[in-house]
Amino acid sequence: MNDEIALAVVQKIMVSIFGNCHDILLDDILNKYAFDIKLPEQVIDSTTGEVTWAASTNPTKYITEANMEKIDNEEGWMKKKNITSFDDIMNLWNDINYRTTERVYNSMEVIKSDTIYGCEKVYRSLDCRNSKNLIFCDGIGDSEYVLASERSGNSRFCIRVADSANCTNSYAVSCSNKVSNSFFIEDCSNVHECIFCAHIANKQYCIGNVQLEKEQYEIIKKEIIDWILNN
């Protein structure tokens, strides 16, 4: 995974949801879609001076998972020193107290991320598991091709999904389940081809909780897609 591959994943997600994708940079994607998502932040490995990515910026010293393991294998982390005062304890603690970064387990092609488990192709994401092709995500599980989403699972080709599950080809979904081909959905269940809807279930071709004919719905949907992509 690198910036070029990440951008290709973003473009594939947008084409699946919106039918097209304007030329856009990753920084633009971050600012437009992931501006409020908790993501790993850039810090410095205190042992090497190299850039790394951490879930928290509260600690004062960091070490990458790889460098932590290197020290463990070459010299170990145990210390040989007599403890005669509280200052001795504090000095020892300062010597070993590094926050480990880029913790990636049973995963591949993961960069700029932390606490990733069983994933493939992940870019600047946090606390994700058993997923593929995630960009700017936090707390995503059992999903693929997801962008700028958080605390959700079992979803595919989604942007800005939060606290939801079983979503596909959808944008801006919150606290919902079984949503497909829909935009701006709040607290809904089992909706397909709905836009700007809240607190409804088992509906199709609705906008603003108003039932429409398919033809009228599709005309308005095109206008909404243009508005999303151009604003």
PyRosetta script that sets phi, psi and omega in degrees:
from pyrosetta import init, pose_from_sequence

init()
pose = pose_from_sequence("MNDEIALAVVQKIMVSIFGNCHDILLDDILNKYAFDIKLPEQVIDSTTGEVTWAASTNPTKYITEANMEKIDNEEGWMKKKNITSFDDIMNLWNDINYRTTERVYNSMEVIKSDTIYGCEKVYRSLDCRNSKNLIFCDGIGDSEYVLASERSGNSRFCIRVADSANCTNSYAVSCSNKVSNSFFIEDCSNVHECIFCAHIANKQYCIGNVQLEKEQYEIIKKEIIDWILNN")
pose.set_psi(1, 134.6)
pose.set_omega(1, 173.4)
pose.set_phi(2, -146.6)
pose.set_psi(2, -176.9)
pose.set_omega(2, -177.2)
pose.set_phi(3, -60.0)
pose.set_psi(3, -40.3)
pose.set_omega(3, -178.8)
pose.set_phi(4, -65.0)
pose.set_psi(4, -44.4)
pose.set_omega(4, 178.5)
pose.set_phi(5, -66.3)
pose.set_psi(5, -40.8)
pose.set_omega(5, 178.9)
pose.set_phi(6, -59.9)
pose.set_psi(6, -42.8)
pose.set_omega(6, 179.5)
pose.set_phi(7, -65.5)
pose.set_psi(7, -36.4)
pose.set_omega(7, 177.0)
pose.set_phi(8, -64.8)
pose.set_psi(8, -37.6)
pose.set_omega(8, 176.2)
pose.set_phi(9, -64.1)
pose.set_psi(9, -43.9)
pose.set_omega(9, 178.2)
pose.set_phi(10, -58.5)
pose.set_psi(10, -46.0)
pose.set_omega(10, -179.3)
pose.set_phi(11, -62.3)
pose.set_psi(11, -39.6)
pose.set_omega(11, 178.7)
pose.set_phi(12, -64.8)
pose.set_psi(12, -40.2)
pose.set_omega(12, 178.2)
pose.set_phi(13, -63.4)
pose.set_psi(13, -45.9)
pose.set_omega(13, -176.9)
pose.set_phi(14, -66.3)
pose.set_psi(14, -39.0)
pose.set_omega(14, 177.2)
pose.set_phi(15, -64.5)
pose.set_psi(15, -40.0)
pose.set_omega(15, 179.1)
pose.set_phi(16, -63.3)
pose.set_psi(16, -39.2)
pose.set_omega(16, -175.9)
pose.set_phi(17, -85.1)
pose.set_psi(17, -46.7)
pose.set_omega(17, -171.2)
pose.set_phi(18, -103.5)
pose.set_psi(18, -11.9)
pose.set_omega(18, -179.1)
pose.set_phi(19, 89.6)
pose.set_psi(19, -13.7)
pose.set_omega(19, 176.3)
pose.set_phi(20, -158.7)
pose.set_psi(20, 173.6)
pose.set_omega(20, -178.5)
pose.set_phi(21, -148.2)
pose.set_psi(21, 121.6)
pose.set_omega(21, 176.1)
pose.set_phi(22, -73.5)
pose.set_psi(22, 155.4)
pose.set_omega(22, 174.5)
pose.set_phi(23, -61.8)
pose.set_psi(23, 126.8)
pose.set_omega(23, -175.3)
pose.set_phi(24, -153.6)
pose.set_psi(24, 149.1)
pose.set_omega(24, 179.7)
pose.set_phi(25, -94.9)
pose.set_psi(25, 159.3)
pose.set_omega(25, 179.7)
pose.set_phi(26, -60.2)
pose.set_psi(26, -38.6)
pose.set_omega(26, 178.1)
pose.set_phi(27, -62.6)
pose.set_psi(27, -36.2)
pose.set_omega(27, 176.8)
pose.set_phi(28, -66.8)
pose.set_psi(28, -40.5)
pose.set_omega(28, 177.3)
pose.set_phi(29, -60.7)
pose.set_psi(29, -45.3)
pose.set_omega(29, 179.7)
pose.set_phi(30, -59.7)
pose.set_psi(30, -46.9)
pose.set_omega(30, -176.6)
pose.set_phi(31, -71.2)
pose.set_psi(31, -32.7)
pose.set_omega(31, -176.2)
pose.set_phi(32, -85.8)
pose.set_psi(32, -40.4)
pose.set_omega(32, -171.6)
pose.set_phi(33, -110.8)
pose.set_psi(33, -28.0)
pose.set_omega(33, -173.8)
pose.set_phi(34, -115.9)
pose.set_psi(34, 22.1)
pose.set_omega(34, -174.3)
pose.set_phi(35, -61.0)
pose.set_psi(35, -26.5)
pose.set_omega(35, -177.1)
pose.set_phi(36, -114.0)
pose.set_psi(36, 10.0)
pose.set_omega(36, 179.4)
pose.set_phi(37, -85.5)
pose.set_psi(37, 135.1)
pose.set_omega(37, 174.8)
pose.set_phi(38, -72.2)
pose.set_psi(38, 121.1)
pose.set_omega(38, -176.0)
pose.set_phi(39, -131.1)
pose.set_psi(39, 160.1)
pose.set_omega(39, 174.6)
pose.set_phi(40, -59.9)
pose.set_psi(40, 143.8)
pose.set_omega(40, 179.5)
pose.set_phi(41, -110.2)
pose.set_psi(41, 152.7)
pose.set_omega(41, -180.0)
pose.set_phi(42, -76.3)
pose.set_psi(42, 128.0)
pose.set_omega(42, 175.7)
pose.set_phi(43, -134.8)
pose.set_psi(43, -177.1)
pose.set_omega(43, -178.2)
pose.set_phi(44, -117.9)
pose.set_psi(44, 131.6)
pose.set_omega(44, 173.3)
pose.set_phi(45, -65.4)
pose.set_psi(45, 118.5)
pose.set_omega(45, -175.0)
pose.set_phi(46, -69.6)
pose.set_psi(46, -16.5)
pose.set_omega(46, -178.5)
pose.set_phi(47, -92.0)
pose.set_psi(47, -23.6)
pose.set_omega(47, -176.2)
pose.set_phi(48, -126.3)
pose.set_psi(48, -18.1)
pose.set_omega(48, -176.8)
pose.set_phi(49, 82.2)
pose.set_psi(49, 4.6)
pose.set_omega(49, -178.9)
pose.set_phi(50, -82.8)
pose.set_psi(50, 155.0)
pose.set_omega(50, 177.6)
pose.set_phi(51, -72.3)
pose.set_psi(51, 138.0)
pose.set_omega(51, 176.0)
pose.set_phi(52, -144.7)
pose.set_psi(52, 177.9)
pose.set_omega(52, -173.0)
pose.set_phi(53, -129.3)
pose.set_psi(53, 131.0)
pose.set_omega(53, -173.1)
pose.set_phi(54, -129.0)
pose.set_psi(54, 150.0)
pose.set_omega(54, 177.2)
pose.set_phi(55, -70.5)
pose.set_psi(55, -29.7)
pose.set_omega(55, -178.5)
pose.set_phi(56, -129.9)
pose.set_psi(56, 141.5)
pose.set_omega(56, 176.5)
pose.set_phi(57, -106.3)
pose.set_psi(57, 14.3)
pose.set_omega(57, 179.0)
pose.set_phi(58, -74.9)
pose.set_psi(58, -38.9)
pose.set_omega(58, 179.3)
pose.set_phi(59, -63.0)
pose.set_psi(59, 162.7)
pose.set_omega(59, -179.7)
pose.set_phi(60, -101.7)
pose.set_psi(60, -16.6)
pose.set_omega(60, 179.8)
pose.set_phi(61, -134.5)
pose.set_psi(61, 142.3)
pose.set_omega(61, -176.2)
pose.set_phi(62, -132.1)
pose.set_psi(62, 158.8)
pose.set_omega(62, 172.7)
pose.set_phi(63, -151.7)
pose.set_psi(63, 136.5)
pose.set_omega(63, 179.7)
pose.set_phi(64, -69.6)
pose.set_psi(64, 156.8)
pose.set_omega(64, 176.9)
pose.set_phi(65, -55.7)
pose.set_psi(65, -42.0)
pose.set_omega(65, -178.8)
pose.set_phi(66, -64.5)
pose.set_psi(66, -42.6)
pose.set_omega(66, -179.9)
pose.set_phi(67, -72.1)
pose.set_psi(67, -33.0)
pose.set_omega(67, 174.8)
pose.set_phi(68, -61.0)
pose.set_psi(68, -45.2)
pose.set_omega(68, 180.0)
pose.set_phi(69, -67.3)
pose.set_psi(69, -34.9)
pose.set_omega(69, 178.6)
pose.set_phi(70, -63.0)
pose.set_psi(70, -46.2)
pose.set_omega(70, 177.6)
pose.set_phi(71, -63.4)
pose.set_psi(71, -40.6)
pose.set_omega(71, 179.6)
pose.set_phi(72, -59.8)
pose.set_psi(72, -40.8)
pose.set_omega(72, -178.1)
pose.set_phi(73, -77.2)
pose.set_psi(73, -33.6)
pose.set_omega(73, -174.2)
pose.set_phi(74, -87.6)
pose.set_psi(74, -39.9)
pose.set_omega(74, -176.2)
pose.set_phi(75, -135.7)
pose.set_psi(75, -15.2)
pose.set_omega(75, 180.0)
pose.set_phi(76, 80.7)
pose.set_psi(76, 164.5)
pose.set_omega(76, -177.3)
pose.set_phi(77, -104.0)
pose.set_psi(77, -6.5)
pose.set_omega(77, 177.7)
pose.set_phi(78, -72.5)
pose.set_psi(78, 144.2)
pose.set_omega(78, -178.0)
pose.set_phi(79, -115.4)
pose.set_psi(79, 147.2)
pose.set_omega(79, 175.8)
pose.set_phi(80, -112.8)
pose.set_psi(80, 100.5)
pose.set_omega(80, -178.7)
pose.set_phi(81, -160.6)
pose.set_psi(81, 140.3)
pose.set_omega(81, 176.2)
pose.set_phi(82, -75.7)
pose.set_psi(82, 137.0)
pose.set_omega(82, 176.9)
pose.set_phi(83, -102.7)
pose.set_psi(83, 114.3)
pose.set_omega(83, -178.2)
pose.set_phi(84, -119.6)
pose.set_psi(84, -7.3)
pose.set_omega(84, -178.4)
pose.set_phi(85, -155.4)
pose.set_psi(85, 167.5)
pose.set_omega(85, 176.5)
pose.set_phi(86, -64.1)
pose.set_psi(86, -33.9)
pose.set_omega(86, 177.7)
pose.set_phi(87, -62.0)
pose.set_psi(87, -36.2)
pose.set_omega(87, 176.6)
pose.set_phi(88, -61.0)
pose.set_psi(88, -41.7)
pose.set_omega(88, 179.6)
pose.set_phi(89, -63.7)
pose.set_psi(89, -46.4)
pose.set_omega(89, -179.1)
pose.set_phi(90, -63.2)
pose.set_psi(90, -37.4)
pose.set_omega(90, 177.8)
pose.set_phi(91, -66.7)
pose.set_psi(91, -40.0)
pose.set_omega(91, 176.3)
pose.set_phi(92, -64.4)
pose.set_psi(92, -44.1)
pose.set_omega(92, 179.9)
pose.set_phi(93, -62.0)
pose.set_psi(93, -41.0)
pose.set_omega(93, 178.0)
pose.set_phi(94, -64.6)
pose.set_psi(94, -30.6)
pose.set_omega(94, -178.2)
pose.set_phi(95, -74.0)
pose.set_psi(95, -27.5)
pose.set_omega(95, -175.0)
pose.set_phi(96, -114.0)
pose.set_psi(96, -10.1)
pose.set_omega(96, -170.9)
pose.set_phi(97, -84.9)
pose.set_psi(97, 80.0)
pose.set_omega(97, 174.2)
pose.set_phi(98, -110.5)
pose.set_psi(98, 136.1)
pose.set_omega(98, 173.0)
pose.set_phi(99, -80.6)
pose.set_psi(99, 122.9)
pose.set_omega(99, -178.7)
pose.set_phi(100, -74.1)
pose.set_psi(100, 136.2)
pose.set_omega(100, -177.8)
pose.set_phi(101, -119.2)
pose.set_psi(101, 168.9)
pose.set_omega(101, 179.1)
pose.set_phi(102, 49.4)
pose.set_psi(102, 50.9)
pose.set_omega(102, 178.4)
pose.set_phi(103, -79.4)
pose.set_psi(103, 103.2)
pose.set_omega(103, -175.1)
pose.set_phi(104, -127.4)
pose.set_psi(104, 122.2)
pose.set_omega(104, -173.0)
pose.set_phi(105, -126.0)
pose.set_psi(105, 133.4)
pose.set_omega(105, 178.2)
pose.set_phi(106, 50.0)
pose.set_psi(106, 43.2)
pose.set_omega(106, -176.5)
pose.set_phi(107, -135.1)
pose.set_psi(107, 167.2)
pose.set_omega(107, 178.4)
pose.set_phi(108, -145.3)
pose.set_psi(108, 151.7)
pose.set_omega(108, -180.0)
pose.set_phi(109, 54.9)
pose.set_psi(109, 56.2)
pose.set_omega(109, 179.6)
pose.set_phi(110, -120.9)
pose.set_psi(110, 127.3)
pose.set_omega(110, 177.4)
pose.set_phi(111, -136.4)
pose.set_psi(111, 154.9)
pose.set_omega(111, 176.6)
pose.set_phi(112, 53.4)
pose.set_psi(112, 35.8)
pose.set_omega(112, -174.4)
pose.set_phi(113, -132.7)
pose.set_psi(113, 165.1)
pose.set_omega(113, -179.6)
pose.set_phi(114, -145.3)
pose.set_psi(114, 147.0)
pose.set_omega(114, -176.8)
pose.set_phi(115, 50.2)
pose.set_psi(115, 69.8)
pose.set_omega(115, 178.9)
pose.set_phi(116, -119.1)
pose.set_psi(116, 132.0)
pose.set_omega(116, -173.9)
pose.set_phi(117, -129.5)
pose.set_psi(117, 122.7)
pose.set_omega(117, 173.8)
pose.set_phi(118, 58.8)
pose.set_psi(118, 42.2)
pose.set_omega(118, -176.4)
pose.set_phi(119, -119.9)
pose.set_psi(119, 165.9)
pose.set_omega(119, 177.7)
pose.set_phi(120, -140.3)
pose.set_psi(120, 133.8)
pose.set_omega(120, -179.9)
pose.set_phi(121, 58.2)
pose.set_psi(121, 79.2)
pose.set_omega(121, -179.4)
pose.set_phi(122, -126.9)
pose.set_psi(122, 134.3)
pose.set_omega(122, -177.5)
pose.set_phi(123, -125.8)
pose.set_psi(123, 121.8)
pose.set_omega(123, 178.1)
pose.set_phi(124, 39.5)
pose.set_psi(124, 66.3)
pose.set_omega(124, 180.0)
pose.set_phi(125, -133.5)
pose.set_psi(125, 168.9)
pose.set_omega(125, -170.2)
pose.set_phi(126, -138.8)
pose.set_psi(126, 134.8)
pose.set_omega(126, 171.0)
pose.set_phi(127, 54.0)
pose.set_psi(127, 52.6)
pose.set_omega(127, 179.3)
pose.set_phi(128, -114.8)
pose.set_psi(128, 156.5)
pose.set_omega(128, -173.8)
pose.set_phi(129, -148.0)
pose.set_psi(129, 144.2)
pose.set_omega(129, 172.1)
pose.set_phi(130, 47.3)
pose.set_psi(130, 49.6)
pose.set_omega(130, -176.8)
pose.set_phi(131, -140.7)
pose.set_psi(131, 165.7)
pose.set_omega(131, 179.2)
pose.set_phi(132, -133.6)
pose.set_psi(132, 147.4)
pose.set_omega(132, 173.9)
pose.set_phi(133, 56.7)
pose.set_psi(133, 64.1)
pose.set_omega(133, 177.2)
pose.set_phi(134, -111.0)
pose.set_psi(134, 134.7)
pose.set_omega(134, 178.6)
pose.set_phi(135, -129.8)
pose.set_psi(135, 125.6)
pose.set_omega(135, 177.0)
pose.set_phi(136, 53.9)
pose.set_psi(136, 56.3)
pose.set_omega(136, -177.1)
pose.set_phi(137, -123.8)
pose.set_psi(137, 155.9)
pose.set_omega(137, 177.5)
pose.set_phi(138, -137.2)
pose.set_psi(138, 120.1)
pose.set_omega(138, 174.6)
pose.set_phi(139, 71.6)
pose.set_psi(139, 42.1)
pose.set_omega(139, 179.3)
pose.set_phi(140, -103.9)
pose.set_psi(140, 137.4)
pose.set_omega(140, -179.9)
pose.set_phi(141, -135.3)
pose.set_psi(141, 146.4)
pose.set_omega(141, 174.1)
pose.set_phi(142, 51.7)
pose.set_psi(142, 47.6)
pose.set_omega(142, -175.5)
pose.set_phi(143, -139.3)
pose.set_psi(143, 169.3)
pose.set_omega(143, 174.5)
pose.set_phi(144, -152.0)
pose.set_psi(144, 150.8)
pose.set_omega(144, -176.8)
pose.set_phi(145, 53.2)
pose.set_psi(145, 63.9)
pose.set_omega(145, -180.0)
pose.set_phi(146, -125.1)
pose.set_psi(146, 136.3)
pose.set_omega(146, -176.4)
pose.set_phi(147, -126.5)
pose.set_psi(147, 135.5)
pose.set_omega(147, 171.3)
pose.set_phi(148, 49.9)
pose.set_psi(148, 53.3)
pose.set_omega(148, -178.1)
pose.set_phi(149, -130.9)
pose.set_psi(149, 164.1)
pose.set_omega(149, -175.5)
pose.set_phi(150, -150.2)
pose.set_psi(150, 146.8)
pose.set_omega(150, 173.7)
pose.set_phi(151, 49.3)
pose.set_psi(151, 49.6)
pose.set_omega(151, -177.5)
pose.set_phi(152, -140.8)
pose.set_psi(152, 165.4)
pose.set_omega(152, -178.3)
pose.set_phi(153, -151.4)
pose.set_psi(153, 167.8)
pose.set_omega(153, 176.3)
pose.set_phi(154, 52.2)
pose.set_psi(154, 48.9)
pose.set_omega(154, -178.0)
pose.set_phi(155, -131.5)
pose.set_psi(155, 156.4)
pose.set_omega(155, -178.7)
pose.set_phi(156, -140.6)
pose.set_psi(156, 139.5)
pose.set_omega(156, 177.6)
pose.set_phi(157, 51.0)
pose.set_psi(157, 68.2)
pose.set_omega(157, -178.9)
pose.set_phi(158, -135.3)
pose.set_psi(158, 151.4)
pose.set_omega(158, 174.3)
pose.set_phi(159, -130.2)
pose.set_psi(159, 133.3)
pose.set_omega(159, 177.9)
pose.set_phi(160, 55.5)
pose.set_psi(160, 55.6)
pose.set_omega(160, 172.5)
pose.set_phi(161, -102.4)
pose.set_psi(161, 132.3)
pose.set_omega(161, -178.1)
pose.set_phi(162, -135.5)
pose.set_psi(162, 135.3)
pose.set_omega(162, 175.5)
pose.set_phi(163, 51.0)
pose.set_psi(163, 44.7)
pose.set_omega(163, -175.7)
pose.set_phi(164, -139.0)
pose.set_psi(164, 170.0)
pose.set_omega(164, -179.4)
pose.set_phi(165, -147.8)
pose.set_psi(165, 154.8)
pose.set_omega(165, 174.3)
pose.set_phi(166, 58.8)
pose.set_psi(166, 50.0)
pose.set_omega(166, 179.0)
pose.set_phi(167, -111.0)
pose.set_psi(167, 144.6)
pose.set_omega(167, 177.5)
pose.set_phi(168, -140.9)
pose.set_psi(168, 143.8)
pose.set_omega(168, 175.9)
pose.set_phi(169, 45.9)
pose.set_psi(169, 48.0)
pose.set_omega(169, -175.2)
pose.set_phi(170, -132.9)
pose.set_psi(170, 158.5)
pose.set_omega(170, -176.8)
pose.set_phi(171, -133.8)
pose.set_psi(171, 134.4)
pose.set_omega(171, 175.9)
pose.set_phi(172, 59.0)
pose.set_psi(172, 66.4)
pose.set_omega(172, 179.8)
pose.set_phi(173, -117.0)
pose.set_psi(173, 133.7)
pose.set_omega(173, -178.9)
pose.set_phi(174, -134.4)
pose.set_psi(174, 136.8)
pose.set_omega(174, 173.4)
pose.set_phi(175, 50.7)
pose.set_psi(175, 48.5)
pose.set_omega(175, -175.7)
pose.set_phi(176, -136.9)
pose.set_psi(176, 166.5)
pose.set_omega(176, -178.4)
pose.set_phi(177, -140.9)
pose.set_psi(177, 140.4)
pose.set_omega(177, 177.8)
pose.set_phi(178, 58.0)
pose.set_psi(178, 64.8)
pose.set_omega(178, 179.4)
pose.set_phi(179, -117.4)
pose.set_psi(179, 133.0)
pose.set_omega(179, 179.3)
pose.set_phi(180, -139.5)
pose.set_psi(180, 143.3)
pose.set_omega(180, 176.6)
pose.set_phi(181, 49.0)
pose.set_psi(181, 45.9)
pose.set_omega(181, -174.2)
pose.set_phi(182, -134.4)
pose.set_psi(182, 156.0)
pose.set_omega(182, 179.3)
pose.set_phi(183, -129.1)
pose.set_psi(183, 144.9)
pose.set_omega(183, 175.1)
pose.set_phi(184, 53.3)
pose.set_psi(184, 71.1)
pose.set_omega(184, -177.6)
pose.set_phi(185, -118.7)
pose.set_psi(185, 132.1)
pose.set_omega(185, -179.2)
pose.set_phi(186, -130.2)
pose.set_psi(186, 122.2)
pose.set_omega(186, 173.0)
pose.set_phi(187, 54.0)
pose.set_psi(187, 54.7)
pose.set_omega(187, 179.3)
pose.set_phi(188, -124.7)
pose.set_psi(188, 162.1)
pose.set_omega(188, 178.4)
pose.set_phi(189, -140.4)
pose.set_psi(189, 133.8)
pose.set_omega(189, 175.7)
pose.set_phi(190, 56.1)
pose.set_psi(190, 56.9)
pose.set_omega(190, 175.6)
pose.set_phi(191, -117.2)
pose.set_psi(191, 144.1)
pose.set_omega(191, -179.1)
pose.set_phi(192, -135.0)
pose.set_psi(192, 132.1)
pose.set_omega(192, -178.5)
pose.set_phi(193, 53.4)
pose.set_psi(193, 60.3)
pose.set_omega(193, 175.4)
pose.set_phi(194, -129.5)
pose.set_psi(194, 149.3)
pose.set_omega(194, -177.5)
pose.set_phi(195, -138.8)
pose.set_psi(195, 139.7)
pose.set_omega(195, -179.5)
pose.set_phi(196, 51.4)
pose.set_psi(196, 52.4)
pose.set_omega(196, -179.7)
pose.set_phi(197, -121.1)
pose.set_psi(197, 148.9)
pose.set_omega(197, -179.7)
pose.set_phi(198, -145.1)
pose.set_psi(198, 141.3)
pose.set_omega(198, 171.1)
pose.set_phi(199, 62.1)
pose.set_psi(199, 34.7)
pose.set_omega(199, 176.2)
pose.set_phi(200, -125.1)
pose.set_psi(200, 166.1)
pose.set_omega(200, -179.6)
pose.set_phi(201, -144.8)
pose.set_psi(201, 151.3)
pose.set_omega(201, 174.4)
pose.set_phi(202, 57.8)
pose.set_psi(202, 48.4)
pose.set_omega(202, -178.1)
pose.set_phi(203, -126.8)
pose.set_psi(203, 158.9)
pose.set_omega(203, 179.4)
pose.set_phi(204, -146.8)
pose.set_psi(204, 143.8)
pose.set_omega(204, 179.0)
pose.set_phi(205, 58.9)
pose.set_psi(205, 50.4)
pose.set_omega(205, 175.9)
pose.set_phi(206, -116.2)
pose.set_psi(206, 143.0)
pose.set_omega(206, 172.1)
pose.set_phi(207, -132.0)
pose.set_psi(207, 124.7)
pose.set_omega(207, -177.1)
pose.set_phi(208, 61.7)
pose.set_psi(208, 33.1)
pose.set_omega(208, -177.8)
pose.set_phi(209, 64.3)
pose.set_psi(209, 22.5)
pose.set_omega(209, 175.9)
pose.set_phi(210, -110.5)
pose.set_psi(210, 127.4)
pose.set_omega(210, 179.3)
pose.set_phi(211, -74.2)
pose.set_psi(211, 128.6)
pose.set_omega(211, 179.4)
pose.set_phi(212, -121.7)
pose.set_psi(212, 161.9)
pose.set_omega(212, 169.0)
pose.set_phi(213, -74.4)
pose.set_psi(213, 152.2)
pose.set_omega(213, -175.8)
pose.set_phi(214, -55.4)
pose.set_psi(214, -44.1)
pose.set_omega(214, -176.5)
pose.set_phi(215, -63.0)
pose.set_psi(215, -45.0)
pose.set_omega(215, 179.2)
pose.set_phi(216, -65.5)
pose.set_psi(216, -40.2)
pose.set_omega(216, 179.0)
pose.set_phi(217, -59.3)
pose.set_psi(217, -46.3)
pose.set_omega(217, -175.8)
pose.set_phi(218, -66.4)
pose.set_psi(218, -33.3)
pose.set_omega(218, 176.5)
pose.set_phi(219, -64.8)
pose.set_psi(219, -46.4)
pose.set_omega(219, -179.4)
pose.set_phi(220, -68.4)
pose.set_psi(220, -36.6)
pose.set_omega(220, -179.6)
pose.set_phi(221, -59.7)
pose.set_psi(221, -40.9)
pose.set_omega(221, 179.1)
pose.set_phi(222, -61.1)
pose.set_psi(222, -40.2)
pose.set_omega(222, 178.1)
pose.set_phi(223, -65.2)
pose.set_psi(223, -39.0)
pose.set_omega(223, 180.0)
pose.set_phi(224, -67.8)
pose.set_psi(224, -39.5)
pose.set_omega(224, 177.4)
pose.set_phi(225, -61.3)
pose.set_psi(225, -43.9)
pose.set_omega(225, 177.3)
pose.set_phi(226, -60.8)
pose.set_psi(226, -39.0)
pose.set_omega(226, 179.1)
pose.set_phi(227, -65.6)
pose.set_psi(227, -41.3)
pose.set_omega(227, 179.5)
pose.set_phi(228, -64.2)
pose.set_psi(228, -46.6)
pose.set_omega(228, -174.0)
pose.set_phi(229, -74.5)
pose.set_psi(229, -24.3)
pose.set_omega(229, -173.8)
pose.set_phi(230, -105.2)
pose.set_psi(230, 1.0)
pose.set_omega(230, 180.0)
pose.set_phi(231, -124.4)
pose.dump_pdb("model.pdb")
